[in-house]
Amino acid sequence: MVAYKSKVVERIELPSRERRERALAEAGYNVFELASEDVFIDLLTDSGTGAMSDAQWAALMRGDESYAGSRSFERLESAVREVMGFSRVVPTHQGRGAENVLYGALLSEGDVVPNNTHFDTTRAHVANQGAEPVDCPVEGARDPTADGPFKGNVSLERARAVVDDVGAERVPLVIQTITNNSAAGQPVSVENTRRVREFADEIDATFVIDACRFAENAGFVRRREGEFEGYEIAEIAREQLGYADAVVMSGKKDGLVNAGGFVTTDDDDLFERCKQRAILYEGFPTYGGMAGRDVAAMAVGLREAVTEAYVTDRLEEVRKFATLLSDAGVPVYTPPGGHAVYIDAGAALPHLEPAEFPGQALVCELYREGGVRGVELGSFAFPDTDRPELVRLAVPRRTYHAEHFEHVAETAATVLENPESIDGLEVVSDPSMPELRHFTASLEPLSS
């Protein structure tokens, strides 16, 4: 049952095919460069693209824009304490701002950082500190057809192998991302979080949870981890997050807002270091790069994110979308995750080698055929990382309806009626930082 009704609507239209063809070429076959007015169904990301509730809009109107000592910050601090269990909060303009603040405070040149799977900005921020990001996914995480309830877990065997290889003194930080975005939004068990906590203690490392989608993860835990059957979503979220030394958060995901993020911890020394770094890069510690109204809206959003109605609706929406695509003959990563459906572009376009970027080729064809914008998360976005060729169709929160997802499934099915006709791509203009090249690189078809 859908838990919402619409109060405000925005008119959208499908641009003509001629306009889509022209826009794609002018964008250098990189859909990040498309204007939003040229996109019909936008599934590029779920980050900051969702709809806020009436309660959030009311909070936004009551936001306190004071530079220092804002009431909005007091409300955020209270919400973080209630929902996540931490007492110290450093607000930032969004998740990557929080990553810059936290990882800049914790990492030095030559450090090595295990994670279940680093996402693009996480990988870039680790590398920007002169440290080495190392992925430690569990067996099956990179197999789109493998079954498993918690394919997002950290492999402790791989993490220990990293320590054995470089020495514990070079591993000051261990990260666990929930849900695991780069592993198709797969959930992480609480038991795995406990084991990562123990591992971090063994090597005297700081344990950080990237909690962007912590509420979605708690929903999966209740469904799949027997210990937590019958628990409230809020209880599970606090239990899991409570094992971390610090949490880094993009409020644009499970904060249910269009801007904002934060670092939270109970460690007074770490808090002070993050606060001073945030003043330099983000703003005063009671606004952190956000308007006071956005801070107030995020305080409400955090509480809404752990409600039963929200989480149930969210996970069911994504599951139904995955079923639509699968029933249309589109190969998708299984089981579906919490925030997106991932198409297995390697299986969909087997005639294209990874060097020909099958995922990016499929992204371009989805846009060309139906005005649908997704994002490639394979060899184009993550060069030299041996990841599967995936296309992520991220679902904005509380935004699209059944008819929109039906259009996407019909578009994908049409594209894959004649997959051999789809050409690969080559990069013709590359930014200097490979971890972020998919945002701005230009490509062209190999047949051109």
C-alpha positions in Angstrom: 0.0 0.0 0.0 1.4 3.4 -1.0 1.9 5.6 2.1 1.6 9.0 0.5 -0.6 11.2 -1.6 0.5 14.1 -3.8 0.0 17.8 -2.8 2.3 19.4 -5.3 2.9 18.2 -8.9 5.4 19.1 -11.6 4.6 18.7 -15.2 7.2 16.7 -17.2 7.3 15.8 -20.9 9.2 13.5 -23.1 11.4 15.5 -25.5 11.4 14.5 -29.2 13.8 11.8 -30.3 15.6 14.4 -32.5 16.1 16.6 -29.4 17.3 13.6 -27.4 19.8 12.6 -30.1 21.1 16.2 -30.3 21.3 16.6 -26.5 23.2 13.3 -26.1 25.8 14.2 -28.7 26.2 17.7 -27.2 26.7 16.1 -23.7 29.6 14.1 -25.0 27.7 10.9 -24.4 27.9 11.6 -20.7 24.4 11.9 -19.2 25.8 14.0 -16.3 26.1 16.8 -18.8 22.4 16.7 -19.9 20.1 19.5 -18.9 17.3 18.3 -16.6 14.7 19.7 -19.1 16.0 17.2 -21.6 15.3 14.3 -19.3 11.9 12.6 -18.9 12.4 10.1 -16.1 15.5 11.0 -14.0 17.0 8.0 -12.2 20.6 9.3 -12.2 20.7 9.4 -8.4 18.5 9.2 -5.3 20.8 11.8 -3.6 18.8 15.0 -2.9 16.3 14.3 -5.6 13.3 13.1 -3.5 10.2 14.9 -2.4 10.0 16.3 1.2 7.0 15.8 3.4 4.5 18.4 4.5 6.1 18.3 8.0 9.5 19.0 6.4 8.2 21.9 4.5 6.7 23.3 7.7 10.0 22.9 9.4 11.8 24.6 6.5 9.6 27.6 6.9 10.4 27.8 10.6 14.2 27.5 10.0 16.5 29.7 12.0 19.1 31.4 9.8 21.3 32.6 12.6 25.0 32.3 11.7 25.8 30.9 15.2 23.7 29.2 17.8 20.8 28.4 15.4 17.7 26.7 16.8 17.7 24.6 13.6 21.0 23.1 14.7 19.6 22.3 18.1 16.8 20.4 16.4 19.2 18.5 14.2 21.4 17.6 17.2 18.4 16.3 19.0 17.2 14.2 16.0 20.7 12.7 15.6 20.9 11.8 19.3 17.4 10.2 19.2 17.7 8.4 15.9 21.4 7.5 15.8 22.5 7.6 19.4 25.4 10.0 19.1 25.9 13.2 21.0 28.3 15.3 18.9 27.3 16.6 15.4 29.3 18.5 12.8 26.9 19.6 9.9 28.2 19.9 6.3 26.7 21.0 3.0 26.3 17.3 1.8 27.9 13.9 2.2 31.1 14.6 0.4 31.6 17.6 2.6 31.3 15.2 5.6 33.8 12.8 4.0 36.3 15.7 3.5 35.9 16.7 7.2 36.1 13.2 8.7 38.7 11.6 6.4 40.8 14.7 6.4 40.9 14.5 10.2 41.7 10.7 10.3 44.0 9.9 7.3 47.6 10.6 6.3 49.9 9.8 3.4 50.5 6.1 3.1 47.5 4.9 5.1 45.4 2.0 3.8 41.6 2.0 4.2 39.5 -1.2 4.0 35.8 -0.8 3.1 33.1 -3.2 2.0 33.1 -1.2 -1.3 34.2 2.4 -1.7 31.8 4.6 -3.6 33.2 7.2 -6.0 33.5 10.2 -3.6 34.6 8.0 -0.7 37.4 6.5 -2.9 38.3 10.0 -4.1 38.5 11.5 -0.6 40.6 8.6 0.7 42.9 9.0 -2.3 43.0 12.8 -1.8 44.6 12.3 1.6 47.3 10.2 0.1 45.8 7.0 1.4 44.9 3.8 -0.5 41.2 2.7 -0.6 40.8 -1.1 -0.7 37.6 -2.9 -1.4 36.7 -5.9 0.8 33.4 -7.3 -0.6 32.1 -10.7 0.4 32.1 -13.6 -2.0 29.2 -13.2 -4.4 28.9 -9.4 -4.1 30.2 -8.9 -7.6 28.0 -11.7 -9.1 24.7 -10.2 -10.2 23.0 -13.6 -10.2 24.3 -14.9 -6.8 21.8 -15.3 -4.0 22.4 -14.1 -0.5 20.6 -12.0 2.1 23.6 -9.7 2.9 25.8 -9.4 -0.1 26.8 -5.9 1.1 28.8 -7.2 4.1 32.5 -6.6 4.7 34.7 -9.6 4.1 36.7 -9.9 7.3 39.0 -12.4 5.6 39.9 -9.8 2.9 40.2 -7.0 5.5 42.6 -9.2 7.6 44.6 -10.0 4.5 45.1 -6.2 4.0 46.4 -5.8 7.5 48.7 -8.9 7.1 50.0 -7.4 3.9 50.7 -3.8 5.0 50.7 -3.9 8.8 48.2 -2.7 11.3 50.0 0.6 11.8 49.1 1.6 8.2 45.3 0.9 8.7 44.1 3.6 11.1 40.5 3.5 9.7 38.0 0.8 8.7 34.8 1.9 6.9 31.5 0.0 6.4 29.0 1.4 4.0 25.3 0.7 4.7 23.7 -0.1 2.4 26.6 -1.0 0.0 25.9 1.4 -2.9 28.7 0.1 -5.1 27.6 -3.5 -4.5 24.1 -2.8 -6.0 22.7 -1.3 -2.8 23.0 -4.6 -1.0 22.3 -4.6 2.8 24.8 -5.3 5.6 23.9 -7.5 8.6 24.2 -6.3 12.2 26.3 -9.4 12.9 28.8 -8.2 10.3 28.9 -4.8 11.8 29.7 -6.4 15.2 32.5 -8.4 13.7 33.9 -5.3 11.9 33.8 -3.5 15.3 35.8 -6.4 16.8 38.3 -6.3 13.9 38.8 -2.5 14.3 39.5 -3.0 18.0 42.0 -5.8 17.2 44.1 -3.4 15.0 43.4 -0.3 17.1 41.6 1.4 14.2 38.7 3.9 14.1 35.5 2.3 12.9 33.4 4.5 10.6 29.9 3.7 9.3 28.9 5.5 6.1 25.2 5.7 7.0 23.7 7.3 3.9 21.0 4.6 3.7 20.9 3.3 7.2 17.1 3.2 7.5 16.8 1.1 4.3 19.4 -1.2 5.7 17.5 -1.6 8.9 14.5 -2.6 6.9 16.4 -5.4 5.3 17.9 -6.5 8.6 14.4 -6.9 10.1 13.3 -9.0 7.1 16.5 -11.2 6.8 18.4 -11.4 10.1 16.5 -13.6 12.4 17.7 -12.0 15.6 15.8 -8.8 14.7 12.5 -10.2 13.5 9.7 -8.1 15.1 12.1 -5.2 16.1 11.2 -1.6 15.3 13.2 -0.1 12.4 14.4 2.6 14.8 15.7 0.1 17.3 17.6 -1.8 14.6 19.1 1.4 13.2 20.4 2.5 16.7 21.8 -0.9 17.4 23.7 -1.1 14.2 25.1 2.4 14.2 26.0 2.1 17.9 29.0 -0.1 17.0 30.8 2.7 15.2 33.2 5.3 16.5 31.8 7.8 14.1 29.2 8.1 11.4 29.5 10.0 8.1 26.1 10.9 6.6 24.7 12.4 3.4 21.3 13.8 4.5 20.3 13.7 0.8 19.6 10.0 1.1 18.0 8.8 4.4 17.8 12.3 5.7 15.1 12.8 3.1 16.3 16.3 2.2 17.7 18.0 -0.9 20.9 19.3 0.7 23.0 18.6 3.7 25.1 16.0 5.6 27.0 15.6 8.8 29.6 13.7 10.9 28.5 12.4 14.2 30.5 10.8 17.1 30.8 10.5 20.9 34.6 11.0 20.7 35.3 14.5 22.0 38.8 14.6 20.5 37.6 13.5 17.0 34.6 15.9 17.3 36.9 18.8 18.0 39.2 18.0 15.0 36.3 17.6 12.7 34.7 20.8 14.0 37.9 22.8 13.3 38.3 21.3 9.8 34.6 22.0 9.1 35.0 25.7 10.0 37.7 25.8 7.3 35.9 24.0 4.6 32.2 24.1 5.4 31.1 26.9 7.7 30.4 27.6 11.3 29.7 24.5 13.3 26.0 25.2 13.8 25.2 25.5 10.1 28.0 23.7 8.2 27.3 25.0 4.7 23.5 24.6 4.9 20.8 27.2 5.2 19.1 26.9 8.6 15.9 25.9 6.9 17.6 22.9 5.4 19.1 21.9 8.8 15.5 22.0 10.2 14.1 19.9 7.4 16.8 17.3 7.8 16.0 17.0 11.6 12.4 16.1 10.6 13.6 13.8 7.8 15.8 11.7 10.0 12.9 10.8 12.2 10.6 10.1 9.3 13.2 7.8 7.7 12.9 5.3 10.5 9.1 5.0 10.5 7.5 1.7 9.5 5.4 3.2 6.8 8.3 5.0 5.1 10.7 2.1 5.1 8.1 -0.5 4.0 6.9 1.7 1.1 10.5 2.5 0.0 11.7 -1.1 -0.2 8.5 -2.3 -1.9 8.7 0.4 -4.5 12.2 -0.7 -5.5 11.3 -4.4 -5.4 8.3 -3.8 -7.7 10.5 -1.8 -10.1 13.0 -4.7 -10.2 10.2 -7.1 -11.0 8.9 -4.9 -13.8 12.3 -4.9 -15.4 12.9 -8.6 -14.9 9.5 -9.5 -16.3 10.4 -7.4 -19.4 13.4 -9.6 -20.0 16.0 -7.1 -18.6 18.8 -8.8 -16.6 19.0 -7.2 -13.2 21.2 -7.6 -10.2 19.5 -9.9 -7.6 18.2 -9.7 -5.0 17.3 -6.0 -5.6 18.7 -3.5 -3.1 17.1 -0.7 -1.2 17.5 2.5 -3.3 18.0 1.4 -6.9 17.7 -1.3 -9.4 20.9 -2.3 -11.2 20.9 -3.6 -14.7 23.6 -6.2 -15.5 25.0 -4.5 -18.6 27.6 -7.2 -19.1 24.8 -9.8 -19.6 22.6 -7.4 -21.6 25.4 -6.4 -24.0 27.7 -9.4 -24.1 29.2 -8.4 -27.5 30.9 -5.4 -25.8 34.2 -5.7 -23.9 34.7 -3.8 -20.6 37.1 -1.4 -22.5 34.1 -0.5 -24.7 32.0 0.5 -21.7 28.9 -1.6 -22.1 27.3 0.1 -19.1 27.8 3.6 -20.4 26.6 2.4 -23.9 23.4 1.1 -22.3 22.9 4.3 -20.3 23.1 6.3 -23.5 20.6 4.0 -25.3 18.1 4.2 -22.4 18.2 8.0 -22.7 18.1 8.0 -26.5 15.1 5.6 -26.6 12.9 6.9 -23.7 14.4 9.9 -22.1 15.5 7.9 -19.1 18.6 8.9 -17.3 20.5 6.3 -15.3 24.2 6.1 -14.4 27.0 3.6 -15.2 28.8 2.0 -12.3 31.2 -0.3 -14.0 34.5 0.1 -15.9 33.8 3.7 -16.9 33.0 5.0 -13.4 35.5 2.7 -11.6 38.5 2.1 -13.9 40.9 -0.7 -12.8 38.7 -2.0 -10.0 37.4 -5.3 -11.5 33.7 -4.5 -10.8 30.8 -5.9 -12.7 29.3 -3.8 -15.6 26.3 -2.3 -13.9 23.8 0.5 -14.7 22.1 1.9 -11.7 18.6 3.2 -11.9 18.3 5.1 -8.6 14.8 5.7 -7.3 14.2 9.2 -5.9 12.3 9.0 -2.6 8.5 9.6 -2.7 8.7 11.1 -6.3 7.7 8.7 -9.2 4.7 6.5 -9.6 3.9 3.1 -11.2 3.4 4.6 -14.7 6.9 6.1 -14.6 8.5 2.8 -13.7 6.4 1.0 -16.4 7.8 3.5 -19.0 11.4 2.7 -17.9 10.8 -1.0 -18.1 9.3 -0.6 -21.6 12.2 1.6 -22.7 14.8 -1.0 -21.4 13.0 -3.9 -23.1 12.9 -2.0 -26.4 16.6 -1.1 -26.2 17.5 -4.8 -25.7 15.4 -6.1 -28.5 18.4 -5.8 -30.7 21.4 -5.5 -28.4 24.1 -6.2 -31.1 23.2 -2.9 -32.8 24.5 -1.0 -29.8 28.0 0.4 -30.2 30.6 0.7 -27.6 32.2 4.0 -26.5 35.6 5.5 -26.0 36.8 8.3 -23.8 38.0 11.3 -25.7 38.4 13.8 -22.8 39.4 12.6 -19.3 39.7 14.6 -16.0 42.9 14.3 -14.0 41.3 12.4 -11.1 40.3 8.9 -12.3 38.1 8.3 -9.3 35.7 11.0 -10.5 36.0 10.8 -14.3 32.5 9.6 -14.9 31.2 13.0 -13.8 32.9 15.1 -16.5 34.6 12.9 -19.1 33.5 13.1 -22.7 33.0 10.0 -24.9 32.1 9.2 -28.5 30.8 6.0 -30.2 33.4 3.7 -31.5 31.6 3.7 -34.9 31.9 7.4 -35.3 
